[in-house]
Amino acid sequence: AAAPSTAVDLSKPPVFAALDTFTVNLRREEGDHYLQAVIALRVADQKTADALKGFMPEIRHRINLLLSSKLPSEVQTTEGRETLAMEILDSVNESLGFPPPPPGTRVLTAAPPVQSVLFNSFIIQ
């Protein structure tokens, strides 16, 4: 039996929803630190991208809370940023009515509308 194909369907280009820039104070370690992030969400289709607009105040609120809850040391590494991206992904999908699967399980009841979180810019000062 042939293995399932994991090739990307190039006839259907990906759809992204760009978010306005986020600028937040990070939690204090030493001195004041700020984070500026430009985030794009990869979504299932254009209909989903359009629907996000109605949820944008809640999405931005959740992302602002997540970003400002971090210590500078937590988001300076690639691993830390990948963890943050997954936290944002779960939070955004939850705001759209798609909670993450329970801990210890990997099965989703339905494909979430937001597929990934991408940082187009990530600056800590």
N, CA, C and O of each residue as an XYZ file, in Angstrom:
500
protein
N       0.848     -1.183      0.000
C       0.000      0.000      0.000
C       0.884      1.234      0.000
O       1.913      1.278      0.674
N       0.477      2.217     -0.751
C       1.246      3.457     -0.853
C       1.008      4.318      0.385
O      -0.088      4.345      0.943
N       2.046      5.009      0.793
C       1.918      5.919      1.932
C       1.060      7.109      1.519
O       1.088      7.519      0.359
N       0.299      7.666      2.458
C      -0.507      8.830      2.107
C       0.381      9.983      1.659
O       1.476     10.176      2.186
N      -0.091     10.734      0.701
C       0.677     11.848      0.169
C       0.630     13.023      1.137
O      -0.431     13.376      1.650
N       1.785     13.622      1.380
C       1.839     14.806      2.232
C       2.238     16.022      1.412
O       2.604     17.056      1.970
N       2.170     15.903      0.091
C       2.554     17.001     -0.782
C       1.571     18.162     -0.634
O       0.378     17.965     -0.402
N       2.096     19.351     -0.772
C       1.274     20.552     -0.705
C       0.558     20.721     -2.037
O       1.160     20.566     -3.099
N      -0.725     21.039     -1.972
C      -1.515     21.284     -3.181
C      -1.250     22.718     -3.635
O      -1.818     23.664     -3.089
N      -0.381     22.874     -4.641
C       0.003     24.204     -5.103
C      -1.098     24.897     -5.894
O      -1.005     26.094     -6.164
N      -2.141     24.157     -6.269
C      -3.251     24.793     -6.979
C      -4.112     25.604     -6.010
O      -4.891     26.456     -6.438
N      -3.976     25.345     -4.709
C      -4.697     26.100     -3.680
C      -3.667     26.824     -2.816
O      -3.164     26.256     -1.847
N      -3.352     28.069     -3.158
C      -2.358     28.781     -2.352
C      -2.857     28.988     -0.925
O      -4.064     29.077     -0.696
N      -1.940     29.065      0.030
C      -2.346     29.260      1.423
C      -2.992     30.631      1.616
O      -2.736     31.567      0.859
N      -3.825     30.726      2.635
C      -4.488     31.989      2.964
C      -3.968     32.444      4.324
O      -3.934     31.673      5.284
N      -3.567     33.707      4.386
C      -3.039     34.272      5.622
C      -3.866     35.478      6.032
O      -4.349     36.226      5.182
N      -4.028     35.664      7.320
C      -4.687     36.852      7.872
C      -3.636     37.610      8.672
O      -3.162     37.126      9.701
N      -3.274     38.794      8.201
C      -2.273     39.611      8.883
C      -2.935     40.386     10.014
O      -4.015     40.950      9.844
N      -2.281     40.408     11.166
C      -2.778     41.159     12.314
C      -1.981     42.448     12.439
O      -0.824     42.512     12.024
N      -2.605     43.478     13.015
C      -1.878     44.715     13.274
C      -0.756     44.431     14.273
O      -0.820     43.465     15.033
N       0.260     45.273     14.263
C       1.424     45.110     15.136
C       1.024     45.132     16.610
O       0.176     45.920     17.030
N       1.651     44.251     17.382
C       1.470     44.204     18.832
C       2.707     44.811     19.485
O       3.829     44.455     19.126
N       2.517     45.722     20.437
C       3.610     46.260     21.239
C       3.171     46.180     22.694
O       2.178     46.795     23.085
N       3.919     45.415     23.500
C       3.542     45.194     24.902
C       4.763     45.311     25.807
O       5.901     45.143     25.368
N       4.500     45.605     27.085
C       5.525     45.496     28.124
C       5.612     44.026     28.497
O       4.592     43.365     28.691
N       6.828     43.518     28.596
C       7.017     42.157     29.091
C       7.100     42.202     30.612
O       7.353     43.252     31.202
N       6.880     41.042     31.240
C       7.036     40.964     32.696
C       8.470     41.315     33.061
O       9.399     41.049     32.298
N       8.637     41.906     34.217
C       9.965     42.396     34.638
C      10.891     41.276     35.068
O      10.515     40.396     35.842
N      12.104     41.324     34.553
C      13.215     40.535     35.103
C      14.199     41.557     35.648
O      14.394     41.670     36.858
N      14.812     42.295     34.742
C      15.690     43.410     35.105
C      15.364     44.556     34.169
O      15.500     44.422     32.953
N      14.943     45.662     34.711
C      14.616     46.807     33.875
C      13.345     46.581     33.074
O      12.668     45.563     33.216
N      13.040     47.554     32.230
C      11.847     47.470     31.395
C      12.192     46.836     30.058
O      13.213     47.161     29.452
N      11.345     45.938     29.608
C      11.520     45.308     28.305
C      10.211     45.376     27.549
O       9.130     45.207     28.113
N      10.337     45.627     26.263
C       9.168     45.720     25.401
C       9.278     44.677     24.306
O      10.374     44.303     23.889
N       8.142     44.222     23.856
C       8.092     43.277     22.744
C       7.225     43.887     21.659
O       6.110     44.342     21.914
N       7.753     43.889     20.454
C       6.962     44.282     19.290
C       6.912     43.075     18.370
O       7.949     42.540     17.979
N       5.706     42.649     18.025
C       5.538     41.465     17.184
C       4.544     41.750     16.068
O       3.496     42.361     16.280
N       4.901     41.293     14.880
C       3.989     41.323     13.737
C       3.622     39.872     13.471
O       4.488     39.041     13.198
N       2.326     39.574     13.552
C       1.841     38.198     13.501
C       0.908     38.007     12.317
O       0.088     38.871     12.007
N       1.047     36.860     11.660
C       0.106     36.443     10.617
C      -0.443     35.078     11.011
O       0.270     34.246     11.572
N      -1.708     34.864     10.711
C      -2.353     33.582     10.989
C      -2.602     32.866      9.674
O      -3.190     33.437      8.756
N      -2.161     31.620      9.577
C      -2.495     30.805      8.407
C      -3.847     30.161      8.695
O      -4.023     29.483      9.708
N      -4.793     30.381      7.795
C      -6.165     29.924      8.012
C      -6.589     28.950      6.925
O      -5.937     28.813      5.890
N      -7.703     28.279      7.193
C      -8.182     27.223      6.301
C      -8.537     27.749      4.916
O      -8.241     27.098      3.915
N      -9.171     28.925      4.845
C      -9.614     29.452      3.552
C      -9.952     30.937      3.694
O      -9.918     31.485      4.796
N     -10.277     31.579      2.575
C     -10.577     33.010      2.586
C     -11.814     33.319      3.427
O     -11.882     34.364      4.074
N     -12.777     32.423      3.418
C     -13.990     32.608      4.230
C     -13.616     32.726      5.706
O     -14.171     33.556      6.427
N     -12.679     31.898      6.151
C     -12.212     31.956      7.539
C     -11.493     33.273      7.803
O     -11.708     33.903      8.838
N     -10.637     33.693      6.864
C      -9.914     34.961      7.018
C     -10.898     36.119      7.162
O     -10.702     37.005      7.994
N     -11.951     36.112      6.354
C     -12.963     37.169      6.433
C     -13.713     37.110      7.762
O     -14.006     38.148      8.354
N     -14.023     35.904      8.233
C     -14.771     35.731      9.484
C     -13.961     36.193     10.695
O     -14.537     36.613     11.699
N     -12.627     36.121     10.610
C     -11.776     36.539     11.732
C     -12.018     37.992     12.114
O     -11.879     38.362     13.280
N     -12.377     38.814     11.137
C     -12.553     40.250     11.398
C     -13.574     40.495     12.500
O     -13.395     41.402     13.313
N     -14.630     39.712     12.541
C     -15.647     39.879     13.567
C     -15.179     39.493     14.961
O     -15.754     39.929     15.958
N     -14.135     38.677     15.029
C     -13.598     38.213     16.313
C     -12.341     38.985     16.725
O     -11.767     38.715     17.780
N     -11.915     39.942     15.898
C     -10.617     40.580     16.101
C     -10.443     41.234     17.471
O      -9.357     41.115     18.039
N     -11.445     41.921     18.043
C     -11.206     42.483     19.382
C     -10.849     41.406     20.412
O      -9.943     41.608     21.221
N     -11.538     40.280     20.394
C     -11.233     39.206     21.350
C      -9.885     38.564     21.037
O      -9.114     38.269     21.950
N      -9.594     38.346     19.759
C      -8.316     37.742     19.359
C      -7.161     38.627     19.811
O      -6.201     38.137     20.406
N      -7.246     39.940     19.530
C      -6.170     40.853     19.924
C      -6.026     40.898     21.451
O      -4.908     40.933     21.966
N      -7.144     40.897     22.168
C      -7.110     40.904     23.633
C      -6.364     39.676     24.154
O      -5.478     39.792     25.001
N      -6.728     38.505     23.644
C      -6.088     37.262     24.101
C      -4.589     37.270     23.795
O      -3.779     36.874     24.634
N      -4.224     37.721     22.599
C      -2.804     37.747     22.225
C      -2.053     38.758     23.089
O      -0.947     38.474     23.550
N      -2.642     39.939     23.315
C      -2.001     40.937     24.184
C      -1.748     40.375     25.579
O      -0.669     40.567     26.138
N      -2.740     39.678     26.146
C      -2.563     39.084     27.478
C      -1.446     38.048     27.477
O      -0.625     38.013     28.394
N      -1.416     37.206     26.450
C      -0.367     36.181     26.365
C       1.014     36.816     26.249
O       1.936     36.441     26.974
N       1.158     37.777     25.337
C       2.465     38.401     25.126
C       2.948     39.106     26.389
O       4.110     38.968     26.772
N       2.061     39.860     27.036
C       2.485     40.636     28.207
C       2.697     39.773     29.447
O       3.216     40.262     30.450
N       2.309     38.506     29.398
C       2.523     37.609     30.542
C       3.906     36.960     30.519
O       4.268     36.244     31.453
N       4.675     37.203     29.467
C       5.963     36.527     29.292
C       7.124     37.334     29.860
O       7.116     38.565     29.854
N       8.122     36.605     30.352
C       9.400     37.198     30.736
C      10.259     37.297     29.480
O      10.116     36.471     28.579
N      11.152     38.290     29.394
C      12.022     38.372     28.222
C      12.781     37.068     27.952
O      12.928     36.664     26.798
N      13.261     36.411     29.011
C      14.033     35.173     28.832
C      13.184     34.044     28.249
O      13.724     33.119     27.644
N      11.854     34.109     28.424
C      10.979     33.051     27.914
C      10.786     33.134     26.402
O      10.451     32.134     25.767
N      10.993     34.314     25.820
C      10.716     34.476     24.388
C      11.953     34.849     23.576
O      11.839     35.205     22.403
N      13.137     34.771     24.189
C      14.359     35.103     23.465
C      14.882     33.941     22.640
O      15.652     34.153     21.703
N      14.482     32.719     22.963
C      14.976     31.551     22.235
C      13.970     31.116     21.173
O      12.786     31.446     21.248
N      14.455     30.381     20.197
C      13.575     29.833     19.163
C      12.529     28.931     19.790
O      11.355     28.987     19.426
N      12.952     28.097     20.733
C      12.015     27.190     21.407
C      10.934     27.977     22.145
O       9.761     27.607     22.105
N      11.320     29.046     22.811
C      10.362     29.880     23.526
C       9.353     30.527     22.589
O       8.170     30.631     22.912
N       9.829     30.961     21.428
C       8.926     31.577     20.445
C       7.993     30.543     19.835
O       6.830     30.842     19.564
N       8.488     29.330     19.617
C       7.623     28.266     19.092
C       6.540     27.900     20.105
O       5.391     27.662     19.734
N       6.910     27.859     21.382
C       5.926     27.595     22.434
C       4.880     28.705     22.461
O       3.684     28.431     22.561
N       5.326     29.951     22.373
C       4.411     31.090     22.352
C       3.470     31.007     21.147
O       2.275     31.273     21.277
N       3.998     30.641     19.985
C       3.160     30.513     18.785
C       2.069     29.466     18.998
O       0.927     29.671     18.586
N       2.412     28.342     19.640
C       1.407     27.302     19.907
C       0.360     27.798     20.911
O      -0.825     27.491     20.777
N       0.796     28.558     21.912
C      -0.148     29.112     22.888
C      -1.110     30.090     22.210
O      -2.308     30.092     22.493
N      -0.573     30.921     21.314
C      -1.422     31.859     20.570
C      -2.392     31.089     19.687
O      -3.574     31.427     19.616
N      -1.896     30.053     19.013
C      -2.749     29.235     18.141
C      -3.922     28.652     18.923
O      -5.072     28.756     18.494
N      -3.634     28.042     20.065
C      -4.698     27.455     20.891
C      -5.687     28.522     21.355
O      -6.897     28.298     21.343
N      -5.174     29.676     21.761
C      -6.030     30.743     22.271
C      -6.933     31.312     21.178
O      -8.121     31.538     21.406
N      -6.370     31.543     19.993
C      -7.168     32.090     18.886
C      -8.241     31.092     18.469
O      -9.400     31.464     18.288
N      -7.863     29.833     18.316
C      -8.858     28.829     17.935
C      -9.940     28.693     19.006
O     -11.113     28.500     18.686
N      -9.546     28.795     20.271
C     -10.527     28.715     21.352
C     -11.521     29.877     21.266
O     -12.714     29.694     21.511
N     -11.032     31.069     20.918
C     -11.935     32.220     20.793
C     -12.913     32.034     19.638
O     -13.969     32.667     19.609
N     -12.568     31.169     18.686
C     -13.443     30.878     17.544
C     -14.324     29.658     17.796
O     -15.032     29.205     16.897
N     -14.280     29.121     19.025
C     -15.124     27.979     19.369
C     -14.493     26.627     19.118
O     -15.198     25.621     19.037
N     -13.169     26.586     18.993
C     -12.442     25.329     18.769
C     -11.399     25.155     19.865
O     -10.225     25.458     19.652
N     -11.814     24.669     21.045
C     -10.849     24.500     22.137
C      -9.811     23.437     21.788
O     -10.090     22.523     21.011
N      -8.607     23.558     22.365
C      -7.581     22.540     22.107
C      -8.020     21.198     22.681
O      -8.849     21.156     23.591
N      -7.472     20.095     22.158
C      -7.837     18.783     22.701
C      -7.372     18.662     24.148
O      -6.421     19.333     24.548
N      -8.032     17.812     24.940
C      -7.618     17.636     26.338
C      -6.169     17.149     26.425
O      -5.690     16.457     25.527
N      -5.471     17.511     27.509
C      -4.088     17.045     27.673
C      -4.009     15.521     27.584
O      -4.871     14.810     28.100
N      -2.977     15.045     26.930
C      -2.786     13.602     26.796
C      -3.473     13.004     25.584
O      -3.311     11.818     25.300
N      -4.245     13.821     24.859
C      -4.883     13.325     23.636
C      -4.395     14.158     22.463
O      -3.969     15.300     22.632
N      -4.462     13.584     21.294
C      -4.044     14.318     20.109
C      -5.171     14.407     19.087
O      -4.967     14.883     17.970
N      -6.343     13.954     19.466
C      -7.441     13.887     18.514
C      -8.294     15.146     18.604
O      -8.814     15.481     19.668
N      -8.432     15.831     17.488
C      -9.320     16.980     17.415
C     -10.652     16.517     16.855
O     -10.693     15.656     15.977
N     -11.743     17.084     17.358
C     -13.060     16.699     16.853
C     -13.299     17.283     15.466
O     -14.052     16.714     14.676
N     -12.668     18.409     15.164
C     -12.785     19.032     13.845
C     -11.508     19.811     13.574
O     -10.811     20.217     14.504
N     -11.206     20.018     12.302
C     -10.014     20.786     11.947
C     -10.202     22.232     12.406
O     -11.209     22.854     12.069
N      -9.257     22.774     13.163
C      -9.402     24.152     13.630
C      -9.275     25.139     12.469
O      -8.581     24.859     11.491
N      -9.941     26.292     12.571
C      -9.904     27.262     11.479
C      -8.536     27.913     11.294
O      -8.150     28.228     10.168
N      -7.797     28.117     12.389
C      -6.454     28.693     12.289
C      -5.459     27.550     12.386
O      -5.460     26.787     13.352
N      -4.604     27.439     11.366
C      -3.692     26.300     11.255
C      -2.322     26.565     11.849
O      -1.690     25.652     12.382
N      -1.855     27.805     11.765
C      -0.551     28.116     12.349
C      -0.423     29.612     12.606
O      -1.156     30.428     12.048
N       0.531     29.942     13.467
C       0.840     31.324     13.825
C       2.257     31.598     13.354
O       3.177     30.835     13.646
N       2.427     32.688     12.626
C       3.734     33.044     12.082
C       4.147     34.416     12.595
O       3.358     35.361     12.564
N       5.381     34.522     13.066
C       5.920     35.813     13.480
C       6.672     36.399     12.295
O       7.716     35.876     11.906
N       6.150     37.483     11.714
C       6.839     38.146     10.610
C       7.930     39.071     11.125
O       8.889     39.369     10.413
N       7.781     39.522     12.363
C       8.780     40.346     13.026
C       8.627     40.105     14.520
O       7.513     39.955     15.022
N       9.759     40.068     15.231
C       9.728     39.782     16.670
C      10.915     40.505     17.292
O      12.051     40.043     17.192
N      10.651     41.638     17.935
C      11.727     42.476     18.464
C      11.531     42.669     19.963
O      10.461     43.078     20.413
N      12.580     42.369     20.731
C      12.575     42.602     22.177
C      13.569     43.719     22.457
O      14.708     43.678     21.992
N      13.134     44.720     23.220
C      14.020     45.824     23.582
C      14.104     45.944     25.073
O      14.804     46.819     25.583
